[in-house]
Structure formats: structure tokens, C-alpha cells
């Protein structure tokens, strides 16, 4: 069993202690360090090379969005899971754009935290249909552009890769995409890998953001 190495970043010591107790009770997860602000998080990510950075958004000196951006831009293999007080914090979209692979609500169940860390460490991104819809509601609120045609920026994608990208924006799993398109799940994984490679994206969260930024699909009207 490969151990998942986690860096905890939060300006509240009690919260860090609580997360440490939850995570270190798991046989495949170990906490390799803690940081109380974004500046320390960037430095610790560089020196400790954790698999996962569990990152709070609101912190002194440097917030979690900027820290996430700097970690991603450094080329670090560490993946960031954002922690937020609200179900869809106003800064979550910024954090996902900056390179985060998931976001979690702080008062959520412990098993969702552990499950998200394992999922992201395995190379996927936490983007359930419910989270996708709420995220896309935010895009609608921001007035994301829309076009009836395939945007020129996505011209490098094949027609089947575009089909897969549209399916990703609906929060479908690889298995669900395979069933819908009538192909094997391995084929879907290959198409997603090609999409990420062609546009230098970290994971499917970034692919969804690209699709909405380019106007490939039309966001729902905000409620």
C-alpha cells in the first residue's frame, strides 16, 4: 500500500489538529507537515513534496488561491484540495482556475475528506455531478461566454474528444461517458488524457473550466 503524504494548511491550529487526527487514523495516509498561511504553504510544498496539499482559502499573508497558483505554476506534482467554510465560496472558482483539483466543505463528514484525498492522489479530480452543477451556476453568474460553434481555441480536439469534453462538463464519470458514447472506458481515459495533454491541463476540473471559458457549452441561468 502506497502512503499518501499530506500537507495541512490552515491558520487555525485546532482545525489542523482535527484534520491530522482524522487523516493519521488511516493506514495509507500520513501528515508530513503543517503551515499556517499561504507563504509557508508554498515553501513547505517545495521542501516536503507532499502528494496532497489540504489548503484553506482565507489566511493571512497569502490566501489559499494565490498559494495554489504558485504551487501549480512551480511545476510541483503536489495536488491541492481546497477547504472552504461555505458550500461554494466566492473564491472557489478562482482556486480551481489556479490549479486546485477539488474543494471540500470544512464541516463535511470525515469520510468525504479521506475519500477526496485518495481520489485526487490517484490522479483524478473530485467533481461530482452536484458539485459540477453548483460550479457551473457560478460560471453562469459570472457571465461566461457562449457560442453555437466549436470555439477556435478548441480546434486541436477531435470530434470525439469534444464529445468527451462536453460529457465532463456534466459531471459524468468515465464509466458513464463510455456508456453514453458506446466506447470502452479505457478509450474514454485515453481521450481525456489527450485533452489534458493538448492544453497543458492538470485534471478534468481544469478541462471543465476550459470548456466554459471557451464557450463550448452554455451555462445554466443562475437561480
N, C-alpha and C positions, 0 to 999 in steps of 0.2 A: 504494500500500500504506500503510494507516494504521499508525503506530507505536504499540505498546503500551508505556505508561510504567509502570515497576515500582519500588516502594519495597521495599528489603530490610530486614527487621527480625530481628536475631538478636544475642545478646550475645557470640557468638564471632566475632572478626574474620576468622579463617581460613575459616569457613563462609560468611560474607558474600562474601569474595573468590572462593571457589569458585563460588557461585551467580552472581556478577557475570560471571565468565569464561564460564560456560555460556550465560547469557542474552544477553550482548552479542555472542556469536558468531552470533546470529540476526538476520537483516536487518530484522525487523519488531518487535524488542523493544529497549528501551533502559532502563537503570537510572538513575533520576532522583535517587536518594538512598539513604542508609543510616541505620539507627537501631539503638542497642544495648540499648534497653529499651522498655517499653510507653509510658512518658511521652513519650519522644522520638518514638515511632511516631505517637501521636495528634497531636502538634504538626506533625510532618512531613507527615502525611496532610492536615492542614488547609492547610498552606502550599504544598505541592507538587501537591496534587490528582492523585495517580497513578491510573491505571486499576486497577492491582492492587497490593495490599499483601501481600507474602510474609512471613507472620508466624509466628515461633517461639512456642511456648506458655510454656515455662519461662524466665523472665527476671527480673532484679532490678528493684526499684522498682515495677513494674506488670507483671503477667503478660500473656500474649497474649490470654487470654479477656477480661479487663477492657478491654484496649486495643481489641479487636474490638468489644465492646459500645459503647464510647464513640464509635468511628468510625461505627458503624451508626446510633446514636442522634443523631449530629450532622447526619444527613441527607446525609452525604458520598456522592457517587456511586462512590467507590472500593470495589472488591470485595476481600474478604480471602480469601486462600488460606492455610490453617493448615499449619505444618510440625510434625511430631511424630517423636520418636525411635522410637516403637513403632507397630505396625500399627493399633491402636485405643487410643490413650492415654485414660486415665480422664477427661481433661478435654476430649476432642474433642467429645463431645455438648454440653457446656456452650458450647464455642466455636461450634458450629453453631447452637445456640439464640440465641447472642449476635449472630449475623448473618453468620458465615462462609459462603462459597459452596463451599468444597472443603477437603479436607485431603490432605496428601501425606506419605509417609514420607521422612525425610531421606536415607536411603541407597538410595532408589529410583533407577531409571535416569534419565538426563538427559532423554531424550525424553518421559518421563511428566511431568516438570516443565514443559517447554516446551509440551506439548500441553494440560496443565491450564490454564496461563496463557492460552493462546489461546482455549480453550473458555469460561472464565469471562469473559474480556474481551469475547467475542461475546455475552454476556448469558445464557449458560446456566450450569448448575452441574454440577460433577463428582460424579456419583452413579451409578456403575456398579452392576450387579446384585450383584457381590461385595461392594462397599463397603456397599450398602444392607443386605444380609443381616447383615453384621457390626455395622452401626449399629443395626439392629433387635434383634439379640441383646442389645445394650446396653440398649435400652429394656425388653426382657423382664426383664433383670436388675434394672432399676430399678423393676419392678412397674408399668408403665404401665397405666392403667385400660382396661377393655374393656366394650363394650355391644353387645347384639344389635341394637339400633335405631340409626337415624341420630341422632347427638347433636344436641341443640337448638342448640348453638353453631355447627353447620354448616347451620343452616336456611336460610341465604341462598343455598345452592348448589342448582342444578337437579339432576335425577336423572342427567343425562349428565355434568355436572361432577363429581358424586360418583363416577361410574364412572371418570372420568379420574383423579381423586384416588386412588382405590384402585389403579389401574394404576401411578401414580407411586410408591406405597409398595413396589411390587415391583421397582422399578428399571428399568422399561421405557422405551425411547426413544420419541420422538414417532412414529416410523415404526411401531414395534411396537404402540403403543397404537392407531394408526389402523387397522392390520390387524386387531387383535382386535375393535375396535368397529365395523368396517365403515364407517369415515368417512375423509375426506381428512386428510392430515397438516396442512394449513392449518387445518382445523376443530379439530384437537387443540390446535394452538398457540393458537387463539382461546379455547378452553375453559380452558387453563392460564392465559392472560393474565387471564381473568375471575376465576379462583380467587385469583390473586395480588392483583388489584385489590380484590376484595371484602374481603380480610382484611389488606391492607397488608403483604404478604409480598414479600421481595426476590427469591426464586427458588424452584425446585422443592424444594430441600433444606428450606427453611422450610415448604413445603407438606406434605412428608412428616412433619416433626416435629409440625405442627398435627394431622394425621390421627391420629397415635399419642397425642398428648396428649388429644385429644377421645375416643379410644376407638372411632374409626370402624372400625379393623381390629385384630385380636388379634395381639400379638407372639408370635413363636415362643418356646418354652421354651428357656432358656439351656442350652448343652451343658456 
